[in-house]
Amino acid sequence: MPRPRNERQELERELVEIPGQIAAYRNELENGRPHTARRERLEWHISEREKRLAEIEPRRLAAMK
C-alpha cells in the first residue's frame, strides 16, 4: 500500500488498521496458547495499539471542527 500523502490520510489509515491489529493479537492470545514471554509481548502490543487509537480519535474529532 502506498504511503499516504498527508497526516490526515495517515490517521485515517491507522484508524482502519489498528482495530484489525488488536483483533489479531487478541486472537493469538486466546487461540495460540503462547508461552509467558510471548503472552506479555502480545498484551503489550494490544495496550500500545489501544493507546494509539485513543490518541488518534481526539485529533480526528478536532480536525473535523
Secondary structure, 3 states (H helix, E strand, C coil): CCCCCCHHHHHHHHHHHHHHHHHHHHHHHHHHCCCHHHHHHHHHHHHHHHHHHHHHHHHHHHHHC
